């Protein structure tokens, strides 16, 4: 396309100079005409995709096949929620305590005063770590086989009559 515009600009500038227009006006008009002529030529070639060939020229036959394009995408398949839960349970503990007991024996003494004491149980609660849980994720790689049917074009040669046909391998035809 650039070649058409360049040639159109040159011809337009010469015609503009000869006819008395400015050089720039002729240059711009010539470039526009060059672009239009390229578009018309390209359209004409689209309408006629097959070009006539001589009898001795080889005619190419394009063979195509399907190929897979495999992409991987990470999707969420589930969710694991880990949380702590407080569970209450009733426990019974047996704690031995000591206390004093007064023993009075009959005798001649007047009065005896002996202080008595007893152990009291004091209870305080405090948290103690009894276990530790580690939570991690890990990647596991495995191989997955995917089976799909793919279409492939092959060339078949049907011979009618008494015709000599020479079959060449694809490696022999590429020179």
C-alpha positions as a Markdown table, in Angstrom:
| # | Residue | x | y | z |
|---|---|---|---|---|
| 1 | Unk | 0.0 | 0.0 | 0.0 |
| 2 | Unk | 2.9 | 2.3 | 0.8 |
| 3 | Unk | 4.2 | 1.9 | -2.7 |
| 4 | Unk | 0.9 | 3.0 | -4.2 |
| 5 | Unk | 0.7 | 6.1 | -2.0 |
| 6 | Unk | 4.3 | 7.1 | -2.7 |
| 7 | Unk | 3.8 | 6.8 | -6.5 |
| 8 | Unk | 0.5 | 8.6 | -6.3 |
| 9 | Unk | 2.1 | 11.4 | -4.2 |
| 10 | Unk | 4.9 | 11.9 | -6.8 |
| 11 | Unk | 2.5 | 11.9 | -9.8 |
| 12 | Unk | 0.0 | 14.2 | -7.9 |
| 13 | Unk | 2.8 | 16.7 | -7.0 |
| 14 | Unk | 4.0 | 16.8 | -10.7 |
| 15 | Unk | 0.4 | 17.3 | -12.0 |
| 16 | Unk | -0.2 | 20.0 | -9.3 |
| 17 | Unk | 2.9 | 21.8 | -10.3 |
| 18 | Unk | 2.0 | 21.7 | -14.0 |
| 19 | Unk | -1.6 | 22.8 | -13.4 |
| 20 | Unk | -0.7 | 25.6 | -11.1 |
| 21 | Unk | -1.8 | 24.1 | -7.7 |
| 22 | Unk | 0.6 | 24.2 | -4.8 |
| 23 | Unk | 3.2 | 21.4 | -4.6 |
| 24 | Unk | 1.7 | 20.2 | -1.2 |
| 25 | Unk | -1.9 | 20.1 | -2.5 |
| 26 | Unk | -0.8 | 17.9 | -5.4 |
| 27 | Unk | 1.2 | 15.7 | -3.1 |
| 28 | Unk | -1.7 | 15.1 | -0.7 |
| 29 | Unk | -4.3 | 14.5 | -3.6 |
| 30 | Unk | -1.8 | 12.1 | -5.3 |
| 31 | Unk | -1.4 | 10.2 | -2.0 |
| 32 | Unk | -5.2 | 9.9 | -1.6 |
| 33 | Unk | -5.6 | 8.7 | -5.2 |
| 34 | Unk | -2.8 | 6.1 | -4.7 |
| 35 | Unk | -4.5 | 4.7 | -1.5 |
| 36 | Unk | -7.8 | 4.4 | -3.4 |
| 37 | Unk | -6.2 | 2.6 | -6.3 |
| 38 | Unk | -4.5 | 0.2 | -3.9 |
| 39 | Unk | -7.9 | -0.6 | -2.3 |
| 40 | Unk | -9.5 | -1.2 | -5.7 |
| 41 | Unk | -6.7 | -3.5 | -6.8 |
| 42 | Unk | -6.8 | -5.5 | -3.6 |
| 43 | Unk | -10.6 | -5.9 | -3.9 |
| 44 | Unk | -10.2 | -7.2 | -7.4 |
| 45 | Unk | -7.7 | -9.8 | -6.2 |
| 46 | Unk | -10.1 | -11.0 | -3.5 |
| 47 | Unk | -12.9 | -11.6 | -6.1 |
| 48 | Unk | -10.5 | -13.8 | -8.1 |
| 49 | Unk | -8.7 | -16.0 | -5.6 |
| 50 | Unk | -7.6 | -18.6 | -8.2 |
| 51 | Unk | -5.0 | -17.5 | -10.7 |
| 52 | Unk | -4.9 | -19.4 | -14.0 |
| 53 | Unk | -1.8 | -21.5 | -14.3 |
| 54 | Unk | -0.2 | -23.2 | -17.3 |
| 55 | Unk | -0.7 | -26.8 | -17.9 |
| 56 | Unk | 2.8 | -27.8 | -16.7 |
| 57 | Unk | 2.7 | -25.8 | -13.4 |
| 58 | Unk | 2.1 | -27.6 | -10.2 |
| 59 | Unk | -1.1 | -26.8 | -8.4 |
| 60 | Unk | -0.8 | -26.8 | -4.6 |
| 61 | Unk | -3.4 | -28.6 | -2.4 |
| 62 | Unk | -3.3 | -27.5 | 1.2 |
| 63 | Unk | -3.9 | -30.2 | 3.8 |
| 64 | Unk | -4.9 | -29.1 | 7.2 |
| 65 | Unk | -5.3 | -30.9 | 10.5 |
| 66 | Unk | -6.8 | -29.9 | 13.9 |
| 67 | Unk | -4.4 | -29.3 | 16.8 |
| 68 | Unk | -5.3 | -29.0 | 20.5 |
| 69 | Unk | -4.6 | -25.9 | 22.4 |
| 70 | Unk | -4.4 | -26.9 | 26.0 |
| 71 | Unk | -4.7 | -24.3 | 28.8 |
| 72 | Unk | -4.7 | -24.8 | 32.5 |
| 73 | Unk | -6.8 | -22.7 | 34.9 |
| 74 | Unk | -6.9 | -22.9 | 38.7 |
| 75 | Unk | -10.4 | -23.3 | 40.0 |
| 76 | Unk | -11.6 | -23.6 | 43.6 |
| 77 | Unk | -12.8 | -27.1 | 44.3 |
| 78 | Unk | -13.5 | -26.8 | 48.0 |
| 79 | Unk | -12.7 | -25.0 | 51.2 |
| 80 | Unk | -11.4 | -26.1 | 54.5 |
| 81 | Unk | -12.2 | -24.1 | 57.6 |
| 82 | Unk | -10.1 | -24.7 | 60.7 |
| 83 | Unk | -11.2 | -23.1 | 64.0 |
| 84 | Unk | -10.9 | -23.7 | 67.7 |
| 85 | Unk | -13.9 | -24.6 | 69.8 |
| 86 | Unk | -14.3 | -24.4 | 73.5 |
| 87 | Unk | -15.8 | -27.5 | 75.1 |
| 88 | Unk | -16.8 | -27.6 | 78.7 |
| 89 | Unk | -16.6 | -30.7 | 80.8 |
| 90 | Unk | -17.2 | -31.3 | 84.4 |
| 91 | Unk | -14.3 | -33.0 | 86.3 |
| 92 | Unk | -14.1 | -34.1 | 89.8 |
| 93 | Unk | -10.8 | -34.0 | 91.7 |
| 94 | Unk | -10.1 | -35.5 | 95.1 |
| 95 | Unk | -7.7 | -33.4 | 97.2 |
| 96 | Unk | -6.6 | -34.6 | 100.6 |
| 97 | Unk | -6.7 | -31.8 | 103.2 |
| 98 | Unk | -5.5 | -31.9 | 106.8 |
| 99 | Unk | -7.4 | -30.4 | 109.8 |
| 100 | Unk | -6.8 | -30.4 | 113.5 |
| 101 | Unk | -9.1 | -32.0 | 115.9 |
| 102 | Unk | -9.4 | -31.2 | 119.6 |
| 103 | Unk | -9.1 | -33.9 | 122.1 |
| 104 | Unk | -10.1 | -33.1 | 125.6 |
| 105 | Unk | -9.3 | -35.5 | 128.4 |
| 106 | Unk | -10.7 | -35.1 | 131.8 |
| 107 | Unk | -8.2 | -33.9 | 134.3 |
| 108 | Unk | -7.5 | -31.4 | 137.1 |
| 109 | Unk | -6.5 | -28.5 | 134.9 |
| 110 | Unk | -8.7 | -25.5 | 134.7 |
| 111 | Unk | -9.2 | -24.4 | 131.1 |
| 112 | Unk | -7.1 | -25.2 | 128.1 |
| 113 | Unk | -7.3 | -23.2 | 124.9 |
| 114 | Unk | -5.8 | -24.7 | 121.8 |
| 115 | Unk | -6.2 | -23.1 | 118.4 |
| 116 | Unk | -7.4 | -25.4 | 115.7 |
| 117 | Unk | -6.4 | -25.1 | 112.1 |
| 118 | Unk | -7.6 | -26.7 | 108.8 |
| 119 | Unk | -6.3 | -26.6 | 105.2 |
| 120 | Unk | -8.5 | -24.9 | 102.7 |
| 121 | Unk | -8.6 | -25.7 | 99.0 |
| 122 | Unk | -7.9 | -22.7 | 96.8 |
| 123 | Unk | -8.7 | -23.2 | 93.1 |
| 124 | Unk | -7.2 | -21.0 | 90.3 |
| 125 | Unk | -7.6 | -21.8 | 86.5 |
| 126 | Unk | -5.0 | -21.0 | 83.9 |
| 127 | Unk | -4.5 | -22.1 | 80.3 |
| 128 | Unk | -1.8 | -24.6 | 79.5 |
| 129 | Unk | -0.8 | -25.7 | 76.0 |
| 130 | Unk | -1.4 | -29.4 | 75.5 |
| 131 | Unk | -1.2 | -29.8 | 71.7 |
| 132 | Unk | -0.1 | -27.8 | 68.7 |
| 133 | Unk | -1.5 | -28.2 | 65.2 |
| 134 | Unk | 0.3 | -27.1 | 62.0 |
| 135 | Unk | -1.7 | -26.2 | 59.0 |
| 136 | Unk | -0.1 | -26.0 | 55.6 |
| 137 | Unk | -1.0 | -26.4 | 51.9 |
| 138 | Unk | 1.1 | -28.4 | 49.4 |
| 139 | Unk | 1.1 | -28.8 | 45.7 |
| 140 | Unk | 0.7 | -32.3 | 44.3 |
| 141 | Unk | 1.6 | -32.7 | 40.6 |
| 142 | Unk | 0.0 | -35.6 | 38.7 |
| 143 | Unk | -0.3 | -36.5 | 35.1 |
| 144 | Unk | -3.7 | -36.4 | 33.5 |
| 145 | Unk | -4.4 | -37.9 | 30.1 |
| 146 | Unk | -6.8 | -36.1 | 27.8 |
| 147 | Unk | -8.3 | -38.0 | 24.8 |
| 148 | Unk | -9.9 | -36.0 | 22.0 |
| 149 | Unk | -10.7 | -36.9 | 18.4 |
| 150 | Unk | -8.9 | -34.6 | 15.9 |
| 151 | Unk | -9.6 | -34.3 | 12.2 |
| 152 | Unk | -6.9 | -34.4 | 9.6 |
| 153 | Unk | -7.0 | -33.9 | 5.9 |
| 154 | Unk | -5.1 | -36.4 | 3.7 |
| 155 | Unk | -4.6 | -36.4 | 0.0 |
| 156 | Unk | -6.1 | -39.3 | -1.9 |
| 157 | Unk | -5.3 | -39.8 | -5.6 |
| 158 | Unk | -8.0 | -41.4 | -7.7 |
| 159 | Unk | -6.7 | -42.6 | -11.1 |
| 160 | Unk | -9.1 | -43.1 | -14.1 |
| 161 | Unk | -7.8 | -44.4 | -17.3 |
| 162 | Unk | -4.2 | -45.1 | -18.4 |
| 163 | Unk | -2.3 | -42.3 | -16.6 |
| 164 | Unk | 1.2 | -42.2 | -15.2 |
| 165 | Unk | 1.4 | -40.8 | -11.7 |
| 166 | Unk | 4.6 | -40.3 | -9.8 |
| 167 | Unk | 4.2 | -40.0 | -6.0 |
| 168 | Unk | 6.8 | -37.9 | -4.2 |
| 169 | Unk | 7.4 | -37.8 | -0.5 |
| 170 | Unk | 7.0 | -34.4 | 1.1 |
| 171 | Unk | 10.8 | -34.3 | 1.9 |
| 172 | Unk | 11.6 | -34.7 | -1.9 |
| 173 | Unk | 9.4 | -31.8 | -2.9 |
| 174 | Unk | 11.0 | -29.2 | -0.7 |
| 175 | Unk | 14.0 | -27.8 | -2.6 |
